[in-house]
């Protein structure tokens, strides 16, 4: 999965050989974006995305 960032167009952060815990949450304020949270052994990532994880944008 590649994430859109403000500095460059897309960056791949994840290793295809690793296992991650992830979750997708609907925004409580409406709209068509979701919050995605992803946890690895040494990091936590938060992003926004459209339904089914499309058009990912990195937040934190």
C-alpha distance matrix in Angstrom:
0.0 3.8 6.6 10.1 12.9 16.6 17.4 15.0 13.0 9.4 8.5 6.2 7.8 7.1 9.3 9.0 12.6 12.8 13.4 12.4 14.2 12.7 14.6 14.6 17.9 19.8 21.3 25.0 26.1 25.1 22.9 19.9 17.1 16.0 15.3 12.5 13.4 11.8 14.3 14.4 17.8 18.1 16.1 15.4 12.7 13.6 11.9 13.1 11.8 13.6 14.5 12.2 9.2 9.4 9.9 8.4 10.9 11.4 14.9 15.7
3.8 0.0 3.8 6.8 9.5 13.2 13.7 11.2 9.3 5.6 5.2 4.4 7.1 8.3 11.0 11.6 15.2 15.3 16.3 15.0 16.8 15.1 16.7 16.2 19.1 20.6 21.5 25.3 25.8 25.0 22.5 19.8 16.9 16.3 15.6 13.3 14.5 13.3 15.8 16.0 19.2 18.8 16.5 15.8 12.8 13.4 11.3 12.5 11.6 13.8 15.6 14.0 10.6 10.0 8.9 7.3 8.9 9.5 13.3 14.4
6.6 3.8 0.0 3.8 6.3 10.0 11.3 9.6 8.1 5.2 5.3 6.4 7.7 9.9 13.2 14.4 17.8 17.2 17.7 15.7 16.9 14.8 15.8 15.0 17.3 18.7 19.0 22.7 23.0 22.4 20.0 17.7 14.6 14.2 13.2 11.5 12.8 12.4 15.1 16.0 19.3 18.4 15.5 14.3 10.8 10.7 8.3 9.6 9.5 12.3 14.8 14.1 10.4 9.7 7.7 5.2 5.4 5.9 9.7 11.3
10.1 6.8 3.8 0.0 3.8 7.0 8.8 7.3 5.6 4.5 6.6 9.2 10.8 13.4 16.8 18.0 21.5 20.9 21.5 19.3 20.3 17.9 18.4 17.1 18.7 19.4 19.1 22.7 22.4 21.8 19.1 17.1 14.2 14.8 14.1 13.4 15.1 15.4 18.2 19.3 22.5 21.1 18.1 16.7 13.1 12.3 9.4 9.9 10.0 12.6 15.7 15.8 12.3 10.8 7.5 6.1 4.7 6.1 9.5 11.9
12.9 9.5 6.3 3.8 0.0 3.8 5.5 5.6 6.1 6.2 7.2 10.4 11.3 14.5 17.9 19.9 23.0 22.2 22.9 20.6 21.6 19.4 20.1 19.0 20.3 21.1 20.3 23.6 23.1 23.1 20.7 19.3 16.1 16.6 15.4 14.9 16.0 16.3 18.6 19.6 22.4 20.5 17.4 16.3 12.9 12.3 10.2 11.3 12.5 15.4 18.7 19.1 15.4 14.3 11.1 9.1 6.3 5.9 8.3 10.3
16.6 13.2 10.0 7.0 3.8 0.0 3.8 5.9 7.3 9.0 10.5 13.9 14.7 18.2 21.5 23.6 26.7 25.8 26.5 24.1 24.9 22.7 23.1 21.7 22.6 22.9 21.5 24.6 23.5 23.7 21.3 20.4 17.6 18.5 17.5 17.6 18.8 19.4 21.7 22.8 25.4 23.2 20.0 18.9 15.6 14.7 12.7 13.4 14.9 17.6 21.1 21.9 18.5 17.1 13.5 12.1 8.9 8.7 9.8 11.9
17.4 13.7 11.3 8.8 5.5 3.8 0.0 3.8 7.0 8.9 9.8 13.4 14.4 18.1 21.1 23.4 26.4 25.8 27.0 25.0 26.3 24.5 25.4 24.4 25.6 26.3 25.1 28.2 27.3 27.5 25.1 24.0 21.1 21.9 20.6 20.2 21.0 21.0 22.8 23.3 25.6 23.2 20.4 20.0 17.1 16.9 15.3 16.5 17.9 20.7 24.1 24.5 20.9 19.5 16.0 14.5 11.7 11.0 12.5 13.7
15.0 11.2 9.6 7.3 5.6 5.9 3.8 0.0 3.8 5.9 7.3 11.1 13.0 16.5 19.2 21.1 24.3 24.2 25.6 24.0 25.6 23.9 25.0 24.0 25.6 26.4 25.7 29.1 28.3 28.1 25.4 23.8 21.0 21.8 20.8 20.1 21.0 20.7 22.7 23.0 25.4 23.4 20.8 20.5 17.4 17.6 15.6 16.7 17.3 19.7 23.0 23.0 19.4 17.7 14.4 13.4 11.4 11.3 13.8 15.2
13.0 9.3 8.1 5.6 6.1 7.3 7.0 3.8 0.0 3.8 7.1 10.5 13.1 16.1 18.8 20.1 23.6 23.8 25.0 23.5 25.0 22.9 23.8 22.5 24.3 24.8 24.4 27.9 27.2 26.5 23.5 21.5 19.1 20.1 19.7 19.0 20.5 20.3 22.7 23.2 26.1 24.5 21.8 21.1 17.8 17.5 14.9 15.4 15.2 17.2 20.3 20.3 17.0 14.8 11.5 11.2 10.1 11.2 14.2 16.2
9.4 5.6 5.2 4.5 6.2 9.0 8.9 5.9 3.8 0.0 3.8 6.8 9.7 12.4 15.1 16.3 19.8 20.0 21.3 19.9 21.6 19.7 21.0 20.1 22.3 23.3 23.3 27.0 26.8 26.1 23.3 21.0 18.3 18.6 18.0 16.6 17.9 17.2 19.6 19.9 22.8 21.5 19.0 18.5 15.2 15.4 13.1 14.0 13.7 15.9 18.6 18.0 14.6 12.9 10.2 9.3 9.0 9.7 13.2 14.8
8.5 5.2 5.3 6.6 7.2 10.5 9.8 7.3 7.1 3.8 0.0 3.8 6.2 9.3 12.0 13.8 17.0 17.0 18.6 17.4 19.4 18.2 20.0 19.8 22.3 23.8 24.1 27.7 27.9 27.6 25.1 22.9 19.8 19.4 18.1 16.1 16.6 15.3 17.1 16.9 19.5 18.1 16.0 16.0 13.2 14.3 12.8 14.7 14.8 17.5 19.9 18.8 15.2 14.4 12.4 10.4 10.1 9.4 12.9 13.5
6.2 4.4 6.4 9.2 10.4 13.9 13.4 11.1 10.5 6.8 3.8 0.0 3.8 5.9 8.3 10.0 13.2 13.4 15.1 14.3 16.8 16.0 18.3 18.7 21.6 23.6 24.4 28.1 28.8 28.4 26.1 23.6 20.5 19.5 18.1 15.5 15.6 13.5 15.1 14.4 17.0 16.2 14.5 14.9 12.4 14.2 13.2 15.3 15.2 17.8 19.6 17.8 14.4 14.2 13.1 11.0 11.6 10.8 14.3 14.3
7.8 7.1 7.7 10.8 11.3 14.7 14.4 13.0 13.1 9.7 6.2 3.8 0.0 3.8 6.9 9.7 12.2 11.3 12.9 11.8 14.3 14.0 16.6 17.6 20.5 22.9 23.7 27.1 28.1 28.2 26.4 24.2 20.7 19.2 17.1 14.2 13.4 11.0 11.8 10.9 13.4 12.4 10.7 11.4 9.6 12.1 12.1 15.0 15.6 18.6 20.2 18.5 15.0 15.7 14.8 11.9 12.1 10.2 13.0 12.2
7.1 8.3 9.9 13.4 14.5 18.2 18.1 16.5 16.1 12.4 9.3 5.9 3.8 0.0 3.8 6.3 8.7 7.8 9.4 8.8 11.8 12.1 15.2 16.7 20.0 22.7 24.1 27.5 28.9 28.8 27.2 24.7 21.4 19.5 17.4 14.0 13.0 9.9 10.5 9.1 11.7 11.8 10.7 11.5 10.3 13.0 13.3 16.1 16.2 19.0 19.8 17.5 14.4 15.8 15.8 13.1 14.1 12.6 15.3 14.3
9.3 11.0 13.2 16.8 17.9 21.5 21.1 19.2 18.8 15.1 12.0 8.3 6.9 3.8 0.0 3.8 5.4 5.5 8.4 9.4 13.0 14.1 17.5 19.4 22.9 25.8 27.4 30.7 32.4 32.2 30.6 28.0 24.8 22.7 20.8 17.2 16.0 12.6 12.4 10.1 11.9 12.6 12.7 14.2 13.6 16.5 17.0 19.7 19.5 22.0 22.5 19.8 17.1 18.4 18.9 16.5 17.8 16.3 19.0 17.8
9.0 11.6 14.4 18.0 19.9 23.6 23.4 21.1 20.1 16.3 13.8 10.0 9.7 6.3 3.8 0.0 3.8 5.7 8.1 9.8 13.3 14.2 17.5 19.3 23.0 25.8 27.8 31.2 33.0 32.4 30.7 27.8 24.9 22.9 21.4 17.8 17.1 13.8 14.1 12.2 14.2 15.6 15.6 16.6 15.9 18.3 18.4 20.5 19.7 21.6 21.6 18.5 16.3 17.7 18.7 16.9 18.9 18.2 21.1 20.4
12.6 15.2 17.8 21.5 23.0 26.7 26.4 24.3 23.6 19.8 17.0 13.2 12.2 8.7 5.4 3.8 0.0 3.8 7.0 9.9 13.6 15.4 19.0 21.3 25.0 28.0 30.2 33.4 35.5 35.0 33.6 30.8 27.9 25.6 23.9 20.1 18.8 15.2 14.6 12.0 13.2 15.1 16.0 17.5 17.6 20.4 21.0 23.4 22.8 24.8 24.6 21.3 19.4 21.1 22.3 20.3 22.2 21.0 23.6 22.4
12.8 15.3 17.2 20.9 22.2 25.8 25.8 24.2 23.8 20.0 17.0 13.4 11.3 7.8 5.5 5.7 3.8 0.0 3.8 6.6 10.3 12.6 16.4 19.1 22.6 25.9 28.0 31.0 33.2 33.1 32.0 29.5 26.4 23.7 21.6 17.9 16.0 12.3 11.1 8.4 9.5 11.8 12.7 14.2 14.8 17.8 19.0 21.7 21.5 23.9 23.6 20.6 18.5 20.7 21.9 19.4 21.0 19.4 21.5 20.0
13.4 16.3 17.7 21.5 22.9 26.5 27.0 25.6 25.0 21.3 18.6 15.1 12.9 9.4 8.4 8.1 7.0 3.8 0.0 3.8 7.1 9.8 13.5 16.5 19.9 23.4 25.7 28.5 31.0 30.9 30.2 27.8 24.8 21.8 19.7 15.9 13.9 10.4 9.2 7.3 8.9 11.9 12.4 13.2 13.9 16.6 18.0 20.4 20.3 22.5 21.8 18.9 17.2 19.9 21.5 18.9 20.7 19.2 21.0 19.5
12.4 15.0 15.7 19.3 20.6 24.1 25.0 24.0 23.5 19.9 17.4 14.3 11.8 8.8 9.4 9.8 9.9 6.6 3.8 0.0 3.8 6.3 10.1 13.2 16.5 20.0 22.1 24.9 27.4 27.5 26.9 24.7 21.6 18.5 16.1 12.4 10.2 6.7 5.7 5.1 8.0 10.5 10.1 9.9 10.6 13.0 14.6 17.2 17.4 19.8 19.3 16.8 14.9 17.9 19.3 16.4 17.9 16.3 17.7 16.3
14.2 16.8 16.9 20.3 21.6 24.9 26.3 25.6 25.0 21.6 19.4 16.8 14.3 11.8 13.0 13.3 13.6 10.3 7.1 3.8 0.0 3.8 7.1 10.7 13.7 17.3 19.6 22.0 24.8 25.1 24.9 23.0 20.0 16.6 14.2 10.7 8.3 5.7 5.2 6.7 9.5 12.0 11.0 9.7 10.5 12.0 13.9 16.1 16.6 18.8 18.0 15.8 14.3 17.8 19.4 16.6 18.0 16.5 17.4 16.0
12.7 15.1 14.8 17.9 19.4 22.7 24.5 23.9 22.9 19.7 18.2 16.0 14.0 12.1 14.1 14.2 15.4 12.6 9.8 6.3 3.8 0.0 3.8 7.0 10.2 13.8 16.1 18.8 21.4 21.5 21.2 19.2 16.3 12.8 10.6 7.2 5.5 4.3 6.3 9.0 12.3 14.1 12.1 9.8 9.3 9.8 11.0 12.7 13.0 15.1 14.4 12.5 11.0 14.5 16.3 13.5 15.1 14.2 15.0 14.4
14.6 16.7 15.8 18.4 20.1 23.1 25.4 25.0 23.8 21.0 20.0 18.3 16.6 15.2 17.5 17.5 19.0 16.4 13.5 10.1 7.1 3.8 0.0 3.8 6.6 10.2 12.8 15.3 18.1 18.2 18.2 16.5 13.8 10.1 8.2 5.7 5.3 6.6 9.1 12.3 15.6 17.0 14.6 11.6 10.7 9.8 10.6 11.4 11.6 13.4 12.3 11.2 10.3 14.0 15.8 13.4 15.0 14.5 14.8 14.8
14.6 16.2 15.0 17.1 19.0 21.7 24.4 24.0 22.5 20.1 19.8 18.7 17.6 16.7 19.4 19.3 21.3 19.1 16.5 13.2 10.7 7.0 3.8 0.0 3.8 6.9 9.7 12.5 15.1 14.7 14.5 12.7 10.2 6.5 5.7 4.4 6.5 8.9 12.1 15.4 18.8 19.8 17.0 13.7 11.9 9.8 9.4 9.0 8.8 10.0 8.9 8.7 8.1 11.6 13.4 11.5 13.2 13.6 13.9 14.9
17.9 19.1 17.3 18.7 20.3 22.6 25.6 25.6 24.3 22.3 22.3 21.6 20.5 20.0 22.9 23.0 25.0 22.6 19.9 16.5 13.7 10.2 6.6 3.8 0.0 3.8 6.4 8.8 11.7 11.7 12.3 11.4 9.2 5.6 5.1 6.3 8.3 11.5 14.4 18.0 21.3 21.9 18.9 15.3 13.6 10.8 10.5 9.3 9.8 10.7 9.9 11.0 10.7 13.7 15.1 13.4 14.4 14.8 14.3 15.5
19.8 20.6 18.7 19.4 21.1 22.9 26.3 26.4 24.8 23.3 23.8 23.6 22.9 22.7 25.8 25.8 28.0 25.9 23.4 20.0 17.3 13.8 10.2 6.9 3.8 0.0 3.8 6.3 8.8 8.1 8.9 8.4 7.2 4.7 6.4 8.9 11.6 14.9 18.0 21.6 24.9 25.4 22.2 18.5 16.4 13.2 12.1 9.8 9.9 9.8 9.0 11.3 11.7 13.8 15.0 14.1 15.0 16.1 15.5 17.4
21.3 21.5 19.0 19.1 20.3 21.5 25.1 25.7 24.4 23.3 24.1 24.4 23.7 24.1 27.4 27.8 30.2 28.0 25.7 22.1 19.6 16.1 12.8 9.7 6.4 3.8 0.0 3.8 5.4 5.8 7.1 8.0 6.7 5.5 6.7 10.2 12.7 16.4 19.4 23.0 26.2 26.2 22.7 18.9 16.7 13.1 11.9 9.4 10.4 10.8 11.2 14.0 13.7 15.3 15.6 14.6 14.5 15.6 14.2 16.4
25.0 25.3 22.7 22.7 23.6 24.6 28.2 29.1 27.9 27.0 27.7 28.1 27.1 27.5 30.7 31.2 33.4 31.0 28.5 24.9 22.0 18.8 15.3 12.5 8.8 6.3 3.8 0.0 3.8 5.7 8.6 10.7 10.2 9.3 10.1 13.5 15.4 19.2 21.8 25.6 28.5 28.5 25.1 21.3 19.5 16.0 15.3 13.1 14.3 14.4 14.5 17.3 17.4 19.0 19.4 18.4 18.1 18.9 17.1 19.0
26.1 25.8 23.0 22.4 23.1 23.5 27.3 28.3 27.2 26.8 27.9 28.8 28.1 28.9 32.4 33.0 35.5 33.2 31.0 27.4 24.8 21.4 18.1 15.1 11.7 8.8 5.4 3.8 0.0 3.8 6.8 9.9 9.9 10.4 11.6 15.4 17.6 21.3 24.2 27.8 30.9 30.5 26.9 23.2 21.0 17.3 16.1 13.4 14.7 14.6 15.5 18.7 18.6 19.5 19.3 18.7 18.0 19.1 17.2 19.5
25.1 25.0 22.4 21.8 23.1 23.7 27.5 28.1 26.5 26.1 27.6 28.4 28.2 28.8 32.2 32.4 35.0 33.1 30.9 27.5 25.1 21.5 18.2 14.7 11.7 8.1 5.8 5.7 3.8 0.0 3.8 6.9 8.2 9.5 11.9 15.4 18.3 21.8 25.0 28.6 31.9 31.7 28.2 24.5 22.0 18.3 16.4 13.2 13.5 12.5 13.1 16.6 17.0 17.5 17.6 17.7 17.6 19.4 18.2 20.9
22.9 22.5 20.0 19.1 20.7 21.3 25.1 25.4 23.5 23.3 25.1 26.1 26.4 27.2 30.6 30.7 33.6 32.0 30.2 26.9 24.9 21.2 18.2 14.5 12.3 8.9 7.1 8.6 6.8 3.8 0.0 3.8 5.8 8.5 11.4 14.7 18.0 21.3 24.8 28.1 31.6 31.4 27.8 24.2 21.3 17.6 15.1 11.5 11.2 9.8 11.0 14.8 14.9 14.8 14.6 15.2 15.2 17.6 17.0 20.1
19.9 19.8 17.7 17.1 19.3 20.4 24.0 23.8 21.5 21.0 22.9 23.6 24.2 24.7 28.0 27.8 30.8 29.5 27.8 24.7 23.0 19.2 16.5 12.7 11.4 8.4 8.0 10.7 9.9 6.9 3.8 0.0 3.8 6.8 10.4 13.1 16.7 19.7 23.3 26.4 30.0 30.1 26.6 23.2 20.1 16.7 13.8 10.1 8.6 6.4 7.5 11.3 11.7 11.3 11.6 12.6 13.5 16.3 16.4 19.6
17.1 16.9 14.6 14.2 16.1 17.6 21.1 21.0 19.1 18.3 19.8 20.5 20.7 21.4 24.8 24.9 27.9 26.4 24.8 21.6 20.0 16.3 13.8 10.2 9.2 7.2 6.7 10.2 9.9 8.2 5.8 3.8 0.0 3.8 6.9 9.6 13.2 16.2 19.8 22.9 26.5 26.3 22.8 19.5 16.3 12.9 10.0 6.3 5.4 4.9 7.0 10.3 9.5 9.7 9.5 9.6 10.2 12.6 12.7 15.9
16.0 16.3 14.2 14.8 16.6 18.5 21.9 21.8 20.1 18.6 19.4 19.5 19.2 19.5 22.7 22.9 25.6 23.7 21.8 18.5 16.6 12.8 10.1 6.5 5.6 4.7 5.5 9.3 10.4 9.5 8.5 6.8 3.8 0.0 3.8 6.4 9.9 13.0 16.6 19.9 23.4 23.5 20.1 16.6 13.8 10.5 8.3 5.4 5.2 5.9 6.8 9.1 8.3 9.9 10.5 9.5 10.4 12.0 11.9 14.4
15.3 15.6 13.2 14.1 15.4 17.5 20.6 20.8 19.7 18.0 18.1 18.1 17.1 17.4 20.8 21.4 23.9 21.6 19.7 16.1 14.2 10.6 8.2 5.7 5.1 6.4 6.7 10.1 11.6 11.9 11.4 10.4 6.9 3.8 0.0 3.8 6.6 10.1 13.4 16.8 20.2 20.1 16.6 13.1 10.4 7.0 5.8 4.5 6.4 8.7 9.8 11.1 9.3 11.5 11.7 9.5 9.6 10.0 9.4 11.2
12.5 13.3 11.5 13.4 14.9 17.6 20.2 20.1 19.0 16.6 16.1 15.5 14.2 14.0 17.2 17.8 20.1 17.9 15.9 12.4 10.7 7.2 5.7 4.4 6.3 8.9 10.2 13.5 15.4 15.4 14.7 13.1 9.6 6.4 3.8 0.0 3.8 6.6 10.2 13.5 17.0 17.2 14.0 10.6 8.1 5.7 5.1 5.8 6.9 9.7 10.2 10.2 7.9 10.8 11.5 8.6 9.5 9.3 9.6 10.6
13.4 14.5 12.8 15.1 16.0 18.8 21.0 21.0 20.5 17.9 16.6 15.6 13.4 13.0 16.0 17.1 18.8 16.0 13.9 10.2 8.3 5.5 5.3 6.5 8.3 11.6 12.7 15.4 17.6 18.3 18.0 16.7 13.2 9.9 6.6 3.8 0.0 3.8 6.8 10.3 13.6 13.9 10.7 7.3 5.7 4.6 6.6 8.8 10.5 13.4 13.8 13.3 11.0 14.0 14.6 11.3 11.6 10.2 10.0 9.6
11.8 13.3 12.4 15.4 16.3 19.4 21.0 20.7 20.3 17.2 15.3 13.5 11.0 9.9 12.6 13.8 15.2 12.3 10.4 6.7 5.7 4.3 6.6 8.9 11.5 14.9 16.4 19.2 21.3 21.8 21.3 19.7 16.2 13.0 10.1 6.6 3.8 0.0 3.8 6.8 10.4 11.0 8.4 5.8 5.1 6.5 8.5 11.3 12.5 15.5 15.8 14.4 11.8 14.8 15.5 12.2 12.8 11.0 11.6 10.5
14.3 15.8 15.1 18.2 18.6 21.7 22.8 22.7 22.7 19.6 17.1 15.1 11.8 10.5 12.4 14.1 14.6 11.1 9.2 5.7 5.2 6.3 9.1 12.1 14.4 18.0 19.4 21.8 24.2 25.0 24.8 23.3 19.8 16.6 13.4 10.2 6.8 3.8 0.0 3.8 6.9 7.9 6.0 4.6 6.3 8.9 11.7 14.8 16.3 19.3 19.5 17.9 15.5 18.5 19.1 15.7 16.0 13.6 13.9 11.8
14.4 16.0 16.0 19.3 19.6 22.8 23.3 23.0 23.2 19.9 16.9 14.4 10.9 9.1 10.1 12.2 12.0 8.4 7.3 5.1 6.7 9.0 12.3 15.4 18.0 21.6 23.0 25.6 27.8 28.6 28.1 26.4 22.9 19.9 16.8 13.5 10.3 6.8 3.8 0.0 3.8 5.5 5.3 6.5 8.5 11.8 14.4 17.7 18.9 21.9 22.1 20.2 17.6 20.4 21.0 17.6 18.0 15.4 16.2 13.8
17.8 19.2 19.3 22.5 22.4 25.4 25.6 25.4 26.1 22.8 19.5 17.0 13.4 11.7 11.9 14.2 13.2 9.5 8.9 8.0 9.5 12.3 15.6 18.8 21.3 24.9 26.2 28.5 30.9 31.9 31.6 30.0 26.5 23.4 20.2 17.0 13.6 10.4 6.9 3.8 0.0 3.8 6.2 8.6 11.4 14.9 17.7 21.1 22.6 25.7 25.9 23.9 21.4 24.2 24.6 21.2 21.4 18.6 19.0 16.1
18.1 18.8 18.4 21.1 20.5 23.2 23.2 23.4 24.5 21.5 18.1 16.2 12.4 11.8 12.6 15.6 15.1 11.8 11.9 10.5 12.0 14.1 17.0 19.8 21.9 25.4 26.2 28.5 30.5 31.7 31.4 30.1 26.3 23.5 20.1 17.2 13.9 11.0 7.9 5.5 3.8 0.0 3.8 7.3 10.3 13.9 16.9 20.6 22.4 25.8 26.6 25.0 22.1 24.5 24.4 20.8 20.3 17.1 17.2 14.0
16.1 16.5 15.5 18.1 17.4 20.0 20.4 20.8 21.8 19.0 16.0 14.5 10.7 10.7 12.7 15.6 16.0 12.7 12.4 10.1 11.0 12.1 14.6 17.0 18.9 22.2 22.7 25.1 26.9 28.2 27.8 26.6 22.8 20.1 16.6 14.0 10.7 8.4 6.0 5.3 6.2 3.8 0.0 3.8 6.6 10.2 13.3 16.9 19.1 22.6 23.6 22.3 19.3 21.6 21.3 17.5 16.8 13.5 13.5 10.3
15.4 15.8 14.3 16.7 16.3 18.9 20.0 20.5 21.1 18.5 16.0 14.9 11.4 11.5 14.2 16.6 17.5 14.2 13.2 9.9 9.7 9.8 11.6 13.7 15.3 18.5 18.9 21.3 23.2 24.5 24.2 23.2 19.5 16.6 13.1 10.6 7.3 5.8 4.6 6.5 8.6 7.3 3.8 0.0 3.8 6.8 10.3 13.8 16.2 19.6 20.6 19.8 16.8 19.3 19.1 15.3 14.6 11.5 11.0 8.0
12.7 12.8 10.8 13.1 12.9 15.6 17.1 17.4 17.8 15.2 13.2 12.4 9.6 10.3 13.6 15.9 17.6 14.8 13.9 10.6 10.5 9.3 10.7 11.9 13.6 16.4 16.7 19.5 21.0 22.0 21.3 20.1 16.3 13.8 10.4 8.1 5.7 5.1 6.3 8.5 11.4 10.3 6.6 3.8 0.0 3.8 6.7 10.4 12.7 16.3 17.7 17.0 13.8 15.9 15.4 11.6 10.8 7.8 7.8 5.7
13.6 13.4 10.7 12.3 12.3 14.7 16.9 17.6 17.5 15.4 14.3 14.2 12.1 13.0 16.5 18.3 20.4 17.8 16.6 13.0 12.0 9.8 9.8 9.8 10.8 13.2 13.1 16.0 17.3 18.3 17.6 16.7 12.9 10.5 7.0 5.7 4.6 6.5 8.9 11.8 14.9 13.9 10.2 6.8 3.8 0.0 3.8 7.1 10.0 13.6 15.2 15.3 12.3 14.3 13.6 10.0 8.9 6.5 5.6 5.1
11.9 11.3 8.3 9.4 10.2 12.7 15.3 15.6 14.9 13.1 12.8 13.2 12.1 13.3 17.0 18.4 21.0 19.0 18.0 14.6 13.9 11.0 10.6 9.4 10.5 12.1 11.9 15.3 16.1 16.4 15.1 13.8 10.0 8.3 5.8 5.1 6.6 8.5 11.7 14.4 17.7 16.9 13.3 10.3 6.7 3.8 0.0 3.8 6.6 10.3 12.5 13.0 9.7 11.1 10.0 6.5 5.4 4.4 4.8 6.8
13.1 12.5 9.6 9.9 11.3 13.4 16.5 16.7 15.4 14.0 14.7 15.3 15.0 16.1 19.7 20.5 23.4 21.7 20.4 17.2 16.1 12.7 11.4 9.0 9.3 9.8 9.4 13.1 13.4 13.2 11.5 10.1 6.3 5.4 4.5 5.8 8.8 11.3 14.8 17.7 21.1 20.6 16.9 13.8 10.4 7.1 3.8 0.0 3.8 7.2 9.8 11.2 8.5 9.3 8.2 5.8 5.3 6.6 7.0 9.9
11.8 11.6 9.5 10.0 12.5 14.9 17.9 17.3 15.2 13.7 14.8 15.2 15.6 16.2 19.5 19.7 22.8 21.5 20.3 17.4 16.6 13.0 11.6 8.8 9.8 9.9 10.4 14.3 14.7 13.5 11.2 8.6 5.4 5.2 6.4 6.9 10.5 12.5 16.3 18.9 22.6 22.4 19.1 16.2 12.7 10.0 6.6 3.8 0.0 3.8 6.6 8.0 5.4 5.7 5.5 4.5 6.3 8.9 10.4 13.2
13.6 13.8 12.3 12.6 15.4 17.6 20.7 19.7 17.2 15.9 17.5 17.8 18.6 19.0 22.0 21.6 24.8 23.9 22.5 19.8 18.8 15.1 13.4 10.0 10.7 9.8 10.8 14.4 14.6 12.5 9.8 6.4 4.9 5.9 8.7 9.7 13.4 15.5 19.3 21.9 25.7 25.8 22.6 19.6 16.3 13.6 10.3 7.2 3.8 0.0 3.8 6.4 5.7 5.1 6.0 7.2 9.5 12.5 14.0 16.9
14.5 15.6 14.8 15.7 18.7 21.1 24.1 23.0 20.3 18.6 19.9 19.6 20.2 19.8 22.5 21.6 24.6 23.6 21.8 19.3 18.0 14.4 12.3 8.9 9.9 9.0 11.2 14.5 15.5 13.1 11.0 7.5 7.0 6.8 9.8 10.2 13.8 15.8 19.5 22.1 25.9 26.6 23.6 20.6 17.7 15.2 12.5 9.8 6.6 3.8 0.0 3.8 5.5 6.3 8.9 9.9 12.7 15.3 16.7 19.2
12.2 14.0 14.1 15.8 19.1 21.9 24.5 23.0 20.3 18.0 18.8 17.8 18.5 17.5 19.8 18.5 21.3 20.6 18.9 16.8 15.8 12.5 11.2 8.7 11.0 11.3 14.0 17.3 18.7 16.6 14.8 11.3 10.3 9.1 11.1 10.2 13.3 14.4 17.9 20.2 23.9 25.0 22.3 19.8 17.0 15.3 13.0 11.2 8.0 6.4 3.8 0.0 3.8 5.7 9.3 10.0 13.4 15.6 17.6 19.6
9.2 10.6 10.4 12.3 15.4 18.5 20.9 19.4 17.0 14.6 15.2 14.4 15.0 14.4 17.1 16.3 19.4 18.5 17.2 14.9 14.3 11.0 10.3 8.1 10.7 11.7 13.7 17.4 18.6 17.0 14.9 11.7 9.5 8.3 9.3 7.9 11.0 11.8 15.5 17.6 21.4 22.1 19.3 16.8 13.8 12.3 9.7 8.5 5.4 5.7 5.5 3.8 0.0 3.8 6.7 6.4 9.9 12.0 14.2 16.2
9.4 10.0 9.7 10.8 14.3 17.1 19.5 17.7 14.8 12.9 14.4 14.2 15.7 15.8 18.4 17.7 21.1 20.7 19.9 17.9 17.8 14.5 14.0 11.6 13.7 13.8 15.3 19.0 19.5 17.5 14.8 11.3 9.7 9.9 11.5 10.8 14.0 14.8 18.5 20.4 24.2 24.5 21.6 19.3 15.9 14.3 11.1 9.3 5.7 5.1 6.3 5.7 3.8 0.0 3.8 5.7 9.3 12.2 14.9 17.4
9.9 8.9 7.7 7.5 11.1 13.5 16.0 14.4 11.5 10.2 12.4 13.1 14.8 15.8 18.9 18.7 22.3 21.9 21.5 19.3 19.4 16.3 15.8 13.4 15.1 15.0 15.6 19.4 19.3 17.6 14.6 11.6 9.5 10.5 11.7 11.5 14.6 15.5 19.1 21.0 24.6 24.4 21.3 19.1 15.4 13.6 10.0 8.2 5.5 6.0 8.9 9.3 6.7 3.8 0.0 3.8 6.5 10.0 12.8 15.7
8.4 7.3 5.2 6.1 9.1 12.1 14.5 13.4 11.2 9.3 10.4 11.0 11.9 13.1 16.5 16.9 20.3 19.4 18.9 16.4 16.6 13.5 13.4 11.5 13.4 14.1 14.6 18.4 18.7 17.7 15.2 12.6 9.6 9.5 9.5 8.6 11.3 12.2 15.7 17.6 21.2 20.8 17.5 15.3 11.6 10.0 6.5 5.8 4.5 7.2 9.9 10.0 6.4 5.7 3.8 0.0 3.8 6.6 9.6 12.2
10.9 8.9 5.4 4.7 6.3 8.9 11.7 11.4 10.1 9.0 10.1 11.6 12.1 14.1 17.8 18.9 22.2 21.0 20.7 17.9 18.0 15.1 15.0 13.2 14.4 15.0 14.5 18.1 18.0 17.6 15.2 13.5 10.2 10.4 9.6 9.5 11.6 12.8 16.0 18.0 21.4 20.3 16.8 14.6 10.8 8.9 5.4 5.3 6.3 9.5 12.7 13.4 9.9 9.3 6.5 3.8 0.0 3.8 6.5 9.6
11.4 9.5 5.9 6.1 5.9 8.7 11.0 11.3 11.2 9.7 9.4 10.8 10.2 12.6 16.3 18.2 21.0 19.4 19.2 16.3 16.5 14.2 14.5 13.6 14.8 16.1 15.6 18.9 19.1 19.4 17.6 16.3 12.6 12.0 10.0 9.3 10.2 11.0 13.6 15.4 18.6 17.1 13.5 11.5 7.8 6.5 4.4 6.6 8.9 12.5 15.3 15.6 12.0 12.2 10.0 6.6 3.8 0.0 3.8 6.1
14.9 13.3 9.7 9.5 8.3 9.8 12.5 13.8 14.2 13.2 12.9 14.3 13.0 15.3 19.0 21.1 23.6 21.5 21.0 17.7 17.4 15.0 14.8 13.9 14.3 15.5 14.2 17.1 17.2 18.2 17.0 16.4 12.7 11.9 9.4 9.6 10.0 11.6 13.9 16.2 19.0 17.2 13.5 11.0 7.8 5.6 4.8 7.0 10.4 14.0 16.7 17.6 14.2 14.9 12.8 9.6 6.5 3.8 0.0 3.8
15.7 14.4 11.3 11.9 10.3 11.9 13.7 15.2 16.2 14.8 13.5 14.3 12.2 14.3 17.8 20.4 22.4 20.0 19.5 16.3 16.0 14.4 14.8 14.9 15.5 17.4 16.4 19.0 19.5 20.9 20.1 19.6 15.9 14.4 11.2 10.6 9.6 10.5 11.8 13.8 16.1 14.0 10.3 8.0 5.7 5.1 6.8 9.9 13.2 16.9 19.2 19.6 16.2 17.4 15.7 12.2 9.6 6.1 3.8 0.0
